[in-house]
Amino acid sequence: MIQNIPFVALLLIGATILVTIYGFKNDRFFLKHHFLISKIKEGEYYRFLTSGFLHVSTTHILFNMFTFYFFVNIVVGGLGDFAFLALYFGSLLGGNVFAYVFHYNDPYYSAVGASGAVTGVLFSALLLYPSIELMLFFIPIPIPGYLFGIGYMIYTLYGMKTQKDQIGHTAHFGGAIGGILITMVFVPEVIYSSQLMLGILSVTTLIAGLLIYRNKQKGL
């Protein structure tokens, strides 16, 4: 229910919806603020932030906001308002910076969406409550959080490697890293309580680094 959502989360949801709707109606505004490698290289660094408040469709924003809704209470309760905001924007920037590095040689690569920030919130929840179980629409049984984390990272790495769809896998991966690191800063106890999840992140980060190196070698 809306009354159960922390006020700080309501502000983020409201701002995202309003900016997204305005972007739907104003192409010039959308093109001025979406994530585009060539424009960021020219110095338009504000796109790292503004692109996180734009979406390409109603389905896109609904998916992100519903995912955000399911985990935001857990994370705000575990971190508090200030740390949560640091987590949200840190994950958003982390996801977009990672996407920028990964796709650096592709000047036409573009993206929008709050996915990096939302993924950071999701993985923060997995760290704060390692025993959490998740229910997916297409799998009607509870899934342990660590298994979900493993599956999500494998899927993300596969998407980064193949680049055959329109999903921003690199932003998701960077957002997950940002969410985990920032959670560790504010709640260092998770280093001991969530060692499995941190181990998964370490391995997948190494693989992602190898993918970036391969992309640079190929001059993509």
C-alpha positions as CSV (number, residue, x, y, z in Angstrom):
1,M,0.0,0.0,0.0
2,I,1.1,3.6,-0.7
3,Q,0.9,4.6,3.0
4,N,3.5,2.0,3.8
5,I,6.1,3.4,1.4
6,P,8.7,5.6,3.1
7,F,8.3,9.3,2.2
8,V,11.7,9.5,0.6
9,A,10.8,6.6,-1.7
10,L,7.5,8.3,-2.6
11,L,9.4,11.4,-3.7
12,L,11.7,9.3,-6.0
13,I,8.8,7.5,-7.5
14,G,6.9,10.7,-8.0
15,A,9.8,12.5,-9.6
16,T,10.6,9.5,-11.9
17,I,7.0,9.3,-13.1
18,L,6.7,13.0,-13.7
19,V,10.0,13.3,-15.6
20,T,9.2,10.1,-17.6
21,I,5.8,11.4,-18.7
22,Y,7.3,14.7,-19.7
23,G,9.9,12.8,-21.7
24,F,7.1,10.9,-23.4
25,K,5.5,14.1,-24.6
26,N,8.7,16.1,-25.4
27,D,11.2,14.5,-27.7
28,R,13.6,17.4,-27.4
29,F,13.7,17.0,-23.6
30,F,14.2,13.3,-23.9
31,L,17.1,13.6,-26.4
32,K,18.7,16.3,-24.2
33,H,18.8,14.1,-21.1
34,H,19.0,10.5,-22.1
35,F,22.3,8.5,-21.8
36,L,24.3,8.8,-25.0
37,I,28.0,7.9,-25.1
38,S,29.0,10.6,-27.7
39,K,27.3,13.4,-25.8
40,I,28.8,12.4,-22.5
41,K,32.3,12.4,-24.2
42,E,31.6,16.0,-25.2
43,G,31.1,16.9,-21.5
44,E,27.4,16.5,-20.9
45,Y,28.0,14.5,-17.7
46,Y,24.6,15.4,-16.3
47,R,23.2,12.6,-18.5
48,F,24.7,10.1,-16.0
49,L,21.9,11.3,-13.6
50,T,19.1,12.6,-15.7
51,S,18.8,9.4,-17.8
52,G,17.8,7.6,-14.7
53,F,14.5,9.5,-14.5
54,L,13.5,8.7,-18.1
55,H,11.9,5.5,-19.6
56,V,11.0,4.4,-23.0
57,S,7.6,3.0,-22.3
58,T,4.9,2.6,-19.7
59,T,5.9,-1.1,-19.3
60,H,9.5,0.0,-18.7
61,I,8.7,2.4,-15.9
62,L,6.1,0.1,-14.3
63,F,8.5,-2.8,-14.1
64,N,11.2,-0.6,-12.5
65,M,8.8,1.1,-10.0
66,F,7.1,-2.2,-9.0
67,T,10.5,-3.8,-8.3
68,F,11.6,-0.7,-6.4
69,Y,8.3,-0.9,-4.4
70,F,8.8,-4.5,-3.3
71,F,12.3,-3.8,-1.8
72,V,12.4,-0.2,-0.7
73,N,10.9,-0.8,2.8
74,I,13.5,-3.4,3.6
75,V,16.4,-1.1,2.5
76,V,15.2,2.1,4.1
77,G,14.5,0.2,7.3
78,G,18.0,-1.2,7.3
79,L,19.9,1.9,6.2
80,G,17.8,5.0,7.1
81,D,16.7,7.8,4.8
82,F,20.1,9.5,4.2
83,A,22.0,6.2,3.5
84,F,19.2,5.0,1.3
85,L,19.4,8.2,-0.9
86,A,23.2,7.7,-1.1
87,L,22.6,4.1,-2.1
88,Y,19.9,5.0,-4.7
89,F,21.9,7.7,-6.5
90,G,25.2,5.9,-6.0
91,S,23.8,2.8,-7.7
92,L,22.3,4.9,-10.5
93,L,25.6,6.6,-11.2
94,G,27.5,3.4,-10.7
95,G,25.4,1.7,-13.3
96,N,25.7,4.4,-15.8
97,V,29.5,4.9,-15.3
98,F,30.0,1.1,-15.8
99,A,27.8,1.3,-18.9
100,Y,30.0,4.2,-20.1
101,V,33.2,2.3,-19.6
102,F,31.9,-0.9,-21.1
103,H,30.4,0.8,-24.2
104,Y,33.0,3.5,-24.5
105,N,34.0,2.7,-28.0
106,D,30.4,2.8,-29.3
107,P,29.4,6.5,-29.6
108,Y,25.8,5.7,-30.5
109,Y,25.1,3.5,-27.5
110,S,22.1,5.1,-25.6
111,A,20.0,4.1,-22.7
112,V,17.4,5.4,-20.2
113,G,15.8,4.1,-17.0
114,A,16.2,3.7,-13.3
115,S,17.3,0.1,-13.6
116,G,20.8,0.7,-12.2
117,A,19.4,2.3,-9.1
118,V,16.7,-0.3,-8.6
119,T,19.1,-3.1,-9.0
120,G,21.3,-1.5,-6.4
121,V,18.3,-1.4,-4.0
122,L,17.5,-5.1,-4.8
123,F,21.1,-6.3,-4.0
124,S,21.2,-4.1,-0.9
125,A,18.1,-6.0,0.3
126,L,19.8,-9.3,-0.5
127,L,22.8,-8.3,1.6
128,L,20.9,-6.9,4.5
129,Y,18.6,-9.9,4.7
130,P,20.6,-12.9,3.2
131,S,17.8,-15.3,4.3
132,I,15.2,-13.5,2.2
133,E,13.1,-15.6,-0.2
134,L,11.8,-14.1,-3.5
135,M,8.7,-15.1,-5.6
136,L,8.9,-14.6,-9.3
137,F,5.8,-14.3,-11.6
138,F,6.8,-17.3,-13.7
139,I,8.2,-19.5,-10.8
140,P,5.4,-20.0,-8.2
141,I,7.7,-21.2,-5.4
142,P,10.0,-19.2,-3.0
143,I,13.6,-18.8,-4.2
144,P,16.4,-18.2,-1.7
145,G,17.9,-14.8,-2.2
146,Y,21.4,-16.1,-2.8
147,L,20.1,-18.3,-5.6
148,F,18.3,-15.4,-7.2
149,G,21.6,-13.4,-6.9
150,I,23.5,-16.1,-8.7
151,G,20.9,-16.4,-11.5
152,Y,20.6,-12.7,-11.9
153,M,24.4,-12.2,-12.2
154,I,24.8,-15.1,-14.7
155,Y,21.9,-13.7,-16.8
156,T,23.4,-10.2,-16.7
157,L,26.9,-11.4,-17.7
158,Y,25.4,-13.4,-20.5
159,G,23.5,-10.3,-21.7
160,M,26.6,-8.2,-21.5
161,K,28.5,-10.7,-23.6
162,T,26.0,-11.3,-26.3
163,Q,24.4,-7.8,-26.5
164,K,21.4,-9.2,-28.4
165,D,18.6,-7.5,-26.7
166,Q,17.5,-4.0,-25.7
167,I,18.1,-4.5,-22.0
168,G,20.7,-2.3,-20.2
169,H,22.7,-5.2,-18.7
170,T,25.7,-3.1,-18.0
171,A,23.8,-0.6,-16.0
172,H,22.2,-3.4,-14.0
173,F,25.6,-4.9,-13.2
174,G,27.1,-1.5,-12.3
175,G,24.1,-0.7,-10.2
176,A,24.4,-4.0,-8.3
177,I,28.0,-3.3,-7.5
178,G,27.2,0.2,-6.3
179,G,24.4,-1.1,-4.1
180,I,26.5,-3.7,-2.5
181,L,29.5,-1.4,-1.9
182,I,27.4,1.4,-0.5
183,T,25.6,-1.0,1.8
184,M,28.9,-2.3,3.1
185,V,30.0,1.2,3.9
186,F,26.9,2.0,5.9
187,V,26.3,-1.5,7.4
188,P,29.8,-3.1,7.5
189,E,28.3,-6.2,9.4
190,V,27.1,-7.5,6.1
191,I,30.7,-8.4,5.2
192,Y,30.3,-11.2,7.8
193,S,26.6,-12.1,7.4
194,S,26.5,-12.2,3.6
195,Q,29.8,-13.8,2.5
196,L,28.2,-16.0,-0.1
197,M,26.6,-13.0,-1.9
198,L,29.9,-11.1,-1.7
199,G,31.8,-14.0,-3.1
200,I,29.3,-14.2,-6.1
201,L,29.9,-10.5,-6.7
202,S,33.7,-10.9,-6.6
203,V,33.7,-13.6,-9.3
204,T,31.2,-11.9,-11.6
205,T,33.1,-8.6,-11.3
206,L,36.2,-10.4,-12.4
207,I,34.4,-11.8,-15.4
208,A,32.9,-8.4,-16.2
209,G,36.4,-6.9,-16.1
210,L,37.6,-9.5,-18.7
211,L,34.6,-8.7,-20.9
212,I,35.5,-5.0,-20.8
213,Y,39.2,-5.8,-21.7
214,R,38.0,-8.0,-24.6
215,N,35.8,-5.2,-25.9
216,K,38.7,-2.7,-25.8
217,Q,40.9,-5.2,-27.6
218,K,38.4,-5.6,-30.3
219,G,37.9,-1.8,-30.5
220,L,34.1,-2.1,-30.1
